[in-house]
């Protein structure tokens, strides 16, 4: 399946990068990138880890050169690794990113030790960047927010993620993580990169800021950490599933959610959850 212009009442979401793929001719990598087309915008949410985003966009006929808005959800390479390639082909898009996203972020891995997982530092002075605040309304369609401070079901995988400071390695509390709300007609779509701050806390923050639960949630839930083998507790996953049922939200998730956690959530949510995979096209 390839990109086709969306219908007038549809929001189109194309998964350009995810850990898995639904077509053999597409590139897959540990990362996430979504192309989102609304009534007013052509949006790129994250850029994956490397060059898969550009390769897959060409095969799916997604017009990256026409993108007007880019969101980098947080300062990890698997969400911003394709940023340099994008900058070469698109000189006009506004790129929204948190001021702390160029911190020195590291991951403790079972086979490699402590490894740098941050963004390419040489990009931090790019003129297309727009530094976000704790909450930023771009227009009547798009709203960004950060500062998710509640810690209910805070992902266990965060325990091996750090930021390097003058004081040494400190736990990363993900102040640099931003989330996107898209309001279009009756649709309220929440897009979260990895949900390091906890998907329950992020949804609750979205409701607090917009006075309504999202109708759809798209992104990773960080219930599994590939490099360390850490998986979230079964009871926590059940509690998250029960919460999602209560909100009435439709979920599309993958990347850092993990296959085991996805299947557990599928048992609870049934038809209200679907797996993200490279090449998946969602019409909302």
Rosetta blueprint (number, residue, H / E / L):
1 X L
2 X L
3 X L
4 X L
5 X L
6 X L
7 X L
8 X L
9 X L
10 X L
11 X L
12 X E
13 X E
14 X E
15 X E
16 X E
17 X E
18 X L
19 X L
20 X L
21 X E
22 X L
23 X L
24 X L
25 X L
26 X L
27 X L
28 X L
29 X L
30 X L
31 X L
32 X L
33 X E
34 X E
35 X E
36 X E
37 X E
38 X L
39 X L
40 X L
41 X L
42 X E
43 X E
44 X E
45 X E
46 X L
47 X L
48 X L
49 X L
50 X L
51 X L
52 X H
53 X H
54 X H
55 X H
56 X H
57 X H
58 X H
59 X H
60 X H
61 X L
62 X L
63 X L
64 X H
65 X H
66 X H
67 X L
68 X L
69 X E
70 X E
71 X E
72 X L
73 X L
74 X L
75 X L
76 X L
77 X H
78 X H
79 X H
80 X H
81 X L
82 X L
83 X H
84 X H
85 X H
86 X H
87 X H
88 X H
89 X H
90 X L
91 X L
92 X L
93 X L
94 X E
95 X E
96 X E
97 X E
98 X E
99 X L
100 X L
101 X L
102 X L
103 X L
104 X L
105 X E
106 X E
107 X E
108 X E
109 X E
110 X L
111 X L
112 X L
113 X E
114 X E
115 X E
116 X E
117 X L
118 X L
119 X L
120 X L
121 X H
122 X H
123 X H
124 X L
125 X L
126 X L
127 X L
128 X L
129 X E
130 X E
131 X E
132 X E
133 X L
134 X L
135 X E
136 X E
137 X E
138 X L
139 X L
140 X L
141 X L
142 X E
143 X E
144 X E
145 X E
146 X L
147 X L
148 X L
149 X L
150 X L
151 X L
152 X L
153 X L
154 X L
155 X L
156 X H
157 X H
158 X H
159 X H
160 X H
161 X E
162 X E
163 X E
164 X E
165 X E
166 X L
167 X L
168 X E
169 X E
170 X E
171 X E
172 X L
173 X L
174 X L
175 X L
176 X L
177 X L
178 X L
179 X E
180 X E
181 X E
182 X E
183 X E
184 X E
185 X L
186 X L
187 X E
188 X E
189 X E
190 X E
191 X E
192 X E
193 X L
194 X L
195 X L
196 X L
197 X L
198 X L
199 X H
200 X H
201 X H
202 X H
203 X H
204 X H
205 X H
206 X H
207 X H
208 X H
209 X H
210 X H
211 X L
212 X L
213 X L
214 X L
215 X L
216 X E
217 X E
218 X E
219 X E
220 X E
221 X L
222 X L
223 X L
224 X E
225 X E
226 X L
227 X L
228 X L
229 X L
230 X E
231 X E
232 X L
233 X L
234 X H
235 X H
236 X H
237 X H
238 X H
239 X H
240 X H
241 X H
242 X H
243 X H
244 X H
245 X H
246 X H
247 X H
248 X L
249 X L
250 X E
251 X E
252 X E
253 X E
254 X E
255 X H
256 X H
257 X H
258 X L
259 X H
260 X H
261 X H
262 X H
263 X H
264 X H
265 X H
266 X H
267 X H
268 X H
269 X H
270 X H
271 X H
272 X H
273 X E
274 X E
275 X E
276 X L
277 X L
278 X E
279 X L
280 X L
281 X E
282 X E
283 X E
284 X L
